[in-house]
Amino acid sequence: MKLKYGLDDRPPSLEMLAYGLQWLALTIPALVIIGQVVAGVQFGNVHEQIVYLQKLCFITGVLLIAQILWGHGMPLVIGPSTVLLIGILASQGSSLDSIYSAIFLGGLVLAVLAYSGLFSLVQGLFTPRVVVVILLLIAFTMAPTIMNLVIARDSSVPLIYNILFTLLAVSLLFAAEHHIKGVWKATLVLWAILLGSIFYYLIFPSSQQGLNAVNTPYLAPFWNDFSFNLVVDPGVLLSFLLCFLALSINDLGSIQSLSSFLQADRIEKRTRRGMGLTGLGNMLSGWMGVIGPVNFSMSPGVIAATLCASRYPLLPAGMGLILISFSPWLMNYMGHIPQVIIGCILIYLMSIQIAASLVMLKEKEALLNFSSGIVIGFPLILATLIAFMPGEVVGTLPSILRPLIGNGFVMGVIMVMLLEHLLLKERA
């Protein structure tokens, strides 16, 4: 593929700004969707939810610039990690200090492993079957959260209308994904959020209540709205360390797949620096009390569509995120995406993840026999059962074990590791 701009080429100013706006548009949806889910669960106060989105946007912009200048040095989109979202949702019985301390310490461990080169010792645990199961676990254990977004018990819209709207919206999303190409396809999620929100508010006017209820300034800092207290809860920490194992594989795959796509040099150095900065970014996130970031793997499609592989347009994109983070007014409107629309987007994204996992299963020839199917199937059913376990049942578990046994994703990871490397290990 002949590129218009290579990795280290600098496009002219106007073109760089145009490409930067495109990368900015690709980064915002994940920030809004995942940030709104976490902020909605953890904070009942609208001001606190807005500040949460401000901090998340600021950290993403800072890390994006750092990755381009001192990390992997490639045009990779960054956003909050879905794996950590699952960890946060499963740890709601624990204090926020213990949750974000675990993210801080998990980032520290990842940074040490990456910069020291010790991560290669852990990497051997992730066989193709384990990676496939982890990808599937993310989708399956997100199901209760997606269900709560779609049914929206406190919504003024009747349940049946929300369900019908969801079925229609997701069907249209997949039809669009199948037929459109280029930049339109790369920015499909952004258009789905914008157009979906507009149509939902037009079809159901009663859902607009509270849209303009919050008076927010156009510009305001957020430095005084956070404090960090290091609180180590052994159960929460162990749960998040397992989540960070999955996050590290996600990060590794994103960096190395784009390196191969661009035939970049110094892949090992790029990987070490990129994953190390992801660890430092998670430390900063834990310190500021927000969900940690990870590198996304959507960049090859965008580069193929625009023929621009230059890393420099991501610098104005990062600056744009930092500037946006100082506007509570913008954060307020970004945080008013209807819950049903967020549910639709998550269904679409998780379905794509399941499809990608099944394709990987076939390409890697990881389903060899009946035992291979058990290695994949049992962790999935176990994780799904735990994910839908009623809160009052989880509350009866010992407090130190609750973040582990009550977390479907973590239990699924533990079980697939046991089956793959011990109980059903393939004979040489």
C-alpha positions in Angstrom: 0.0 0.0 0.0 1.5 3.3 -1.1 1.0 5.9 1.6 0.7 9.7 1.1 2.5 10.3 4.4 4.8 7.9 6.2 5.2 7.4 9.9 7.7 10.3 10.4 6.5 12.6 7.6 5.0 16.0 8.6 1.9 17.0 6.6 1.3 20.7 5.8 -0.3 22.6 8.6 -3.9 22.6 7.2 -3.7 18.9 6.4 -2.3 18.1 9.8 -5.1 19.9 11.4 -7.7 18.1 9.3 -6.2 14.7 10.1 -5.9 15.7 13.8 -9.7 16.5 13.9 -10.3 13.1 12.4 -8.3 11.3 15.1 -10.0 13.5 17.7 -13.4 12.4 16.4 -12.3 8.7 16.7 -11.1 9.2 20.3 -14.1 10.9 21.8 -16.8 8.1 21.5 -14.9 5.6 23.8 -14.3 8.4 26.3 -17.9 9.4 26.4 -19.4 5.9 26.4 -17.1 4.3 29.0 -16.7 7.5 31.0 -20.4 8.0 31.3 -21.0 4.4 32.4 -18.4 4.6 35.2 -19.4 8.1 36.3 -23.1 7.1 36.3 -22.4 4.1 38.5 -20.0 5.8 41.0 -21.6 9.3 41.3 -25.1 10.5 41.7 -24.2 14.1 41.6 -24.1 15.6 38.0 -21.2 17.9 38.9 -19.1 15.0 40.0 -19.9 13.1 36.7 -18.9 16.1 34.7 -15.6 16.5 36.6 -15.0 12.7 36.0 -15.3 13.2 32.2 -13.0 16.2 32.4 -10.3 14.3 34.1 -10.7 11.3 31.8 -10.4 13.6 28.7 -7.4 15.4 30.1 -5.4 12.2 30.9 -6.2 10.7 27.5 -4.9 13.9 25.7 -1.7 13.9 27.8 -1.0 10.2 27.3 -1.7 10.5 23.5 0.9 13.2 23.2 3.4 11.3 25.4 3.0 8.1 23.3 3.7 10.0 20.1 6.8 11.7 21.4 8.3 9.3 23.9 6.3 6.0 23.6 5.6 3.7 20.7 5.7 6.8 18.3 2.8 5.5 16.1 -0.7 6.8 15.2 -2.6 4.7 17.7 -5.9 5.8 19.3 -6.0 5.7 23.1 -9.1 5.3 25.3 -10.4 4.0 28.6 -10.0 0.2 29.0 -13.1 -2.0 28.8 -11.3 -4.6 30.9 -10.9 -2.1 33.7 -14.5 -1.0 33.3 -15.5 -4.6 34.1 -13.2 -4.6 37.1 -14.8 -1.3 38.4 -18.3 -2.5 37.9 -17.6 -5.7 39.7 -16.0 -3.9 42.7 -18.9 -1.6 43.5 -19.1 -2.9 47.1 -15.5 -1.6 47.7 -14.4 2.0 48.3 -13.4 4.2 45.5 -10.0 4.7 47.2 -9.3 0.9 47.1 -10.5 0.7 43.4 -8.3 3.5 42.1 -5.4 2.5 44.3 -5.6 -0.9 42.6 -5.5 0.8 39.2 -2.5 2.9 40.3 -0.6 -0.2 41.5 -1.6 -2.2 38.5 -0.2 0.5 36.3 3.0 0.5 38.3 3.4 -3.3 37.9 2.8 -3.0 34.1 5.3 -0.1 33.8 8.0 -2.1 35.7 7.4 -5.3 33.6 7.4 -3.4 30.4 10.5 -1.2 30.9 12.5 -4.0 32.5 11.7 -6.5 29.7 10.2 -9.0 32.2 6.8 -8.9 30.4 8.1 -11.6 28.1 7.9 -14.1 31.0 4.2 -13.4 31.5 3.5 -13.3 27.7 3.9 -17.1 27.5 0.7 -17.7 29.5 -1.4 -16.2 26.7 -1.9 -18.9 24.2 -4.4 -18.3 21.3 -7.2 -20.1 23.3 -6.6 -18.0 26.4 -6.6 -14.7 24.3 -9.8 -15.8 22.5 -11.5 -16.6 25.9 -10.4 -13.2 27.4 -11.8 -11.3 24.4 -15.1 -13.3 24.7 -15.2 -12.8 28.5 -15.1 -9.0 28.0 -18.2 -9.2 25.8 -20.1 -11.8 28.0 -19.5 -10.1 31.3 -20.6 -6.7 29.9 -24.1 -8.2 29.3 -25.6 -7.1 32.7 -24.4 -3.5 32.2 -25.7 -3.4 28.7 -29.1 -4.8 29.8 -29.4 -2.2 32.5 -28.7 0.6 30.0 -31.3 -0.7 27.5 -34.1 -1.4 29.9 -33.4 1.9 31.8 -35.8 1.3 34.7 -35.9 5.0 35.6 -36.6 6.1 32.0 -39.8 8.0 31.1 -40.0 5.9 27.9 -41.9 2.6 28.1 -39.7 -0.5 28.2 -41.0 -2.0 25.0 -40.2 1.1 23.0 -36.6 1.1 24.3 -36.2 -2.6 23.3 -37.7 -2.0 19.8 -35.5 1.1 19.3 -32.4 -0.9 20.3 -33.2 -3.7 17.9 -33.7 -1.3 15.0 -30.7 0.9 15.9 -28.3 -2.0 16.2 -29.6 -3.6 13.0 -29.0 -0.3 11.1 -25.5 0.0 12.6 -24.5 -3.4 11.3 -26.0 -2.7 7.9 -24.0 0.6 7.7 -20.8 -1.2 8.9 -21.3 -3.7 6.1 -21.9 -1.2 3.3 -19.9 2.0 3.9 -16.2 2.4 3.6 -13.3 4.7 4.3 -13.4 7.4 6.9 -17.2 7.1 7.2 -16.8 3.5 8.4 -14.0 4.6 10.7 -16.2 7.2 12.3 -19.4 5.2 12.3 -19.6 5.0 16.1 -19.3 8.8 16.4 -22.1 9.3 13.8 -24.2 6.7 15.6 -23.9 8.6 18.9 -24.8 12.0 17.3 -27.6 10.8 15.0 -28.9 8.2 17.5 -29.2 10.8 20.3 -31.0 13.3 18.0 -33.5 10.8 16.8 -34.1 9.4 20.3 -34.8 12.8 21.7 -37.1 13.6 18.7 -39.0 10.4 18.9 -39.3 10.4 22.7 -39.6 14.1 23.8 -40.2 13.1 27.4 -36.6 11.8 27.6 -35.3 15.4 27.2 -36.1 16.2 30.9 -33.0 17.4 32.7 -31.1 18.0 29.4 -30.5 21.7 30.3 -31.2 21.4 34.0 -27.5 21.8 35.0 -25.9 25.2 34.9 -22.3 24.7 34.0 -19.6 27.3 33.1 -18.0 27.3 29.7 -14.5 27.0 31.2 -13.4 25.7 34.6 -10.4 23.7 35.9 -10.8 20.5 37.8 -7.6 20.4 39.9 -9.3 20.8 43.2 -11.9 18.1 42.6 -9.8 15.0 43.4 -7.7 13.5 46.2 -5.7 10.3 46.3 -5.5 8.0 49.3 -3.5 4.8 48.9 -5.8 2.0 50.2 -4.8 -1.6 49.5 -7.7 -4.0 49.6 -6.0 -7.4 48.8 -9.1 -8.8 47.1 -9.6 -5.7 44.9 -5.9 -5.5 44.1 -5.6 -9.1 43.0 -8.8 -8.7 40.9 -7.4 -5.7 39.1 -4.0 -7.3 38.6 -5.7 -10.1 36.7 -7.5 -7.4 34.7 -4.2 -5.8 34.0 -2.9 -9.0 32.5 -5.7 -8.9 30.0 -5.1 -5.1 29.4 -1.5 -5.8 28.7 -2.3 -8.3 26.0 -4.7 -5.8 24.5 -2.0 -3.1 24.5 0.6 -5.5 23.1 -1.6 -6.7 20.3 -2.5 -3.1 19.3 1.1 -1.9 19.2 2.5 -4.9 17.4 -0.3 -5.2 14.9 0.2 -1.6 13.8 4.0 -2.0 13.8 3.6 -5.0 11.4 1.0 -3.1 9.3 3.4 -0.1 8.8 6.5 -2.3 8.7 7.9 0.0 11.4 11.5 -0.4 12.7 12.6 -1.1 16.3 9.4 -3.0 17.1 10.7 -4.3 20.5 11.7 -0.8 21.6 8.4 0.6 20.5 6.5 -2.1 22.3 8.5 -1.7 25.5 8.1 2.1 25.5 4.5 2.0 24.5 3.4 -0.5 27.2 5.6 1.3 29.8 3.8 4.5 29.1 0.4 2.7 29.3 1.5 1.6 32.7 2.4 5.2 33.7 -0.9 6.4 32.2 -2.8 4.0 34.5 -0.8 5.2 37.5 -1.8 8.8 36.6 -5.4 7.7 36.2 -5.5 5.9 39.5 -4.0 9.0 41.2 -6.6 11.2 39.6 -9.4 8.8 40.4 -10.5 7.7 36.8 -10.5 4.6 34.7 -7.1 3.7 33.1 -6.3 3.9 29.4 -5.1 1.4 26.8 -4.1 1.5 23.1 -6.9 0.6 20.7 -6.5 -1.4 17.5 -8.7 0.6 15.1 -5.8 2.6 13.5 -4.9 0.3 10.5 -8.4 0.8 9.0 -8.2 4.6 9.3 -4.7 4.7 7.8 -5.8 2.5 4.9 -8.7 4.8 4.3 -6.8 8.1 4.5 -3.3 6.9 3.3 -1.8 9.0 6.1 0.3 7.1 8.6 2.0 10.1 10.0 2.1 10.2 13.8 2.2 14.0 14.0 -1.5 14.7 13.4 -2.2 13.0 16.7 -0.4 15.8 18.5 -3.2 18.4 17.7 -5.7 15.7 18.5 -4.2 15.3 22.0 -4.1 19.1 22.4 -7.8 19.2 21.4 -8.6 16.6 24.1 -6.8 18.7 26.7 -8.6 21.9 25.7 -12.0 20.1 25.7 -11.3 18.8 29.2 -11.4 22.4 30.6 -15.0 22.9 29.5 -17.6 21.6 31.9 -20.3 22.9 29.5 -19.1 20.6 26.7 -18.7 17.7 29.2 -22.3 18.3 30.3 -23.7 17.9 26.8 -21.4 14.9 26.0 -22.6 13.3 29.2 -26.3 13.5 28.2 -26.2 10.8 25.6 -29.3 8.7 26.2 -28.6 5.5 28.1 -30.3 3.4 25.4 -27.9 4.8 22.8 -24.9 3.8 24.9 -26.4 0.4 25.2 -26.8 0.1 21.4 -23.2 1.1 20.8 -21.9 -1.4 23.4 -24.0 -4.2 21.8 -22.5 -3.3 18.4 -18.9 -3.1 19.8 -19.2 -6.3 21.8 -20.7 -8.2 18.8 -17.7 -7.1 16.7 -15.4 -8.3 19.5 -17.1 -11.7 19.6 -16.9 -12.0 15.8 -13.2 -11.1 15.9 -12.6 -13.7 18.6 -14.2 -16.4 16.5 -12.2 -15.5 13.4 -9.0 -15.6 15.5 -10.1 -19.0 16.8 -10.3 -20.3 13.3 -7.1 -18.6 12.0 -5.0 -19.9 14.9 -6.5 -23.4 14.6 -7.1 -23.2 18.4 -10.1 -25.5 18.5 -8.4 -28.9 18.1 -10.7 -31.3 19.9 -13.4 -31.7 22.6 -11.1 -30.6 25.4 -10.2 -27.4 23.5 -13.9 -26.6 23.4 -14.2 -27.2 27.2 -11.3 -24.8 27.7 -13.3 -22.1 25.9 -16.8 -23.0 26.9 -16.6 -23.6 30.7 -14.9 -20.2 31.6 -17.6 -18.4 29.5 -20.6 -20.0 31.2 -19.0 -19.6 34.6 -18.3 -15.9 34.0 -21.8 -15.3 32.7 -23.4 -17.0 35.7 -21.3 -14.9 38.1 -22.0 -11.7 36.1 -25.7 -12.1 36.5 -25.5 -13.2 40.1 -27.8 -11.0 42.3 -26.1 -8.3 44.4 -27.5 -9.7 47.6 -25.9 -13.1 46.9 -22.5 -11.4 46.2 -22.9 -9.5 49.4 -22.9 -12.7 51.5 -19.4 -13.6 50.3 -16.4 -12.8 52.6 -15.3 -9.2 51.9 -11.8 -10.2 51.0 -13.0 -12.7 48.4 -15.9 -10.6 47.0 -13.9 -8.7 44.4 -12.6 -12.1 43.1 -15.4 -14.5 43.3 -18.0 -11.8 42.5 -16.1 -10.7 39.4 -17.1 -12.9 36.4 -14.3 -11.7 34.2 -11.6 -12.5 36.8 -13.0 -15.9 37.6 -13.2 -16.6 33.9 -9.5 -15.7 33.4 -8.5 -17.8 36.4 -10.5 -20.8 35.1 -9.1 -20.6 31.5 -5.6 -20.4 32.9 -6.2 -23.5 35.1 -7.7 -25.5 32.2 -5.2 -24.5 29.6 -2.0 -24.8 31.6 -2.9 -27.4 34.2 -6.1 -29.4 34.2 -6.5 -29.9 30.4 -3.0 -29.2 29.2 -2.2 -30.7 25.8 0.4 -33.4 25.8 3.6 -32.6 23.9 
